[in-house]
Amino acid sequence: MKLFLNDVSISSQAQNFEQAKKIIQEMIIAFSHAKSVASEKKGYITKSLKNKYITHDMTIHDIIFKLDAKNSDEEKLRKLMIEVLMKRPHCEDKHININDTIEDKLKTCLKETCFDDASSSVCGSLVISAKGWTFSDTTNIEIKSSIYGIKKIMNYSSLSDIDKILRKYEHNEKHQKETRFLNGEEASAMDLSDSEAQIALCNGILIGKRIYSFFKGNWYQFHPHDSNISLYHGFRLKCLTENNLDHSLAKKIHSSFSGIDYGQVDSNYL
C-alpha cells in the first residue's frame, strides 16, 4: 500500500499551541512508524501541508517555528517536524482536468489533497490522520473518483493503530521439514530464513485470512496464528492452482504491480 499524511485532517481542531503540538507529534510518529508497511518504505505529503491551519490562526509552519530551539526536546521535535512535514516526497495530483471529480461521502471536493493521489494506487492506500478530525476514528474512508471509481482508503491516527496491522513472522516446525497437503494444496517446507520470510510476509497480499506473496520466484502462503492474528507462519506453495479463487485473485493482483515493492496489501482496499 502507499502511505500518505492526511492534509485534509488538519482542520483548525487545536485550541492552542500546546494542543496543536501534541496532535502533530502523534500524527508524524504514527506516519514514520507506518513506513514499514508502505510501498517502497516511504510516505507522501502534499505541497500545501505546511500551510494548513491547525488552530484558528496558526499553520503547521507557524507551529514548527514557534518551538523553542533552546529546549532540547522541542528542538528534536522541530527537526522531526521539518523532516516529515516539509521534506517528504510530494503527492501527485491525478484529477487535473476541469471535469475530473473526487469527493468523500460528504461531497467534499478532494482535488489537490492526499486522496487525489491515494485513489489511484493499484496496491491500496493508507492515510495517517490527525486526531480531532471528523473521520479520525474511522478505520476506512470511502472516496468516489470520476477516474478510479469508488475506493476505500485505510485510515489510522495513532501508533497503537499501526501496531495492530503490522505483520510478524514466526516459524512453525510443521512447515520446516517436508512437503504437506493442506486443504488440497501442496505445501512445500518453508525454505526461507526467518528474515526473508518476514520480508515476504510484509510484501504479501491479504485475501480473507491468508497472505500470498511472490518472493524470489516462488509463491508463499502465510496463515495467522489462531491466538494472535498479527503473528503468521507460512510455507512455499508448489504452484498456484487455476481452480482456486484466492490463488487466481493473488496472481491477478500481483500482476498489476509491475514489479515494484508494494508493501502490505489488503485485497479489501484495492
KAMODA-V903846 format. One line per field, one symbol per residue. ss: DSSP state (~ for helix, > for strand, _ for the rest). Layout:
ss->???
This chain:
ss->_>>>>_~~~_______~~~~~~~~~~~~~~~~~~~~~_~~~_>>>___~~~_>_____>~~~~~~~_____~~~~~~~~~~~~~~~__>>___________>>_____>____~~~~~______>>>>___________>>>>>>___>>>>>>>>__~~~~~~~__>>___~~~____>>>__>>>>_____~~~~~~~~___>>>__>>>>>>__>>>>>>>>__>>>>>>>>>>_______~~~~~~~~~~~_________>>~~~_
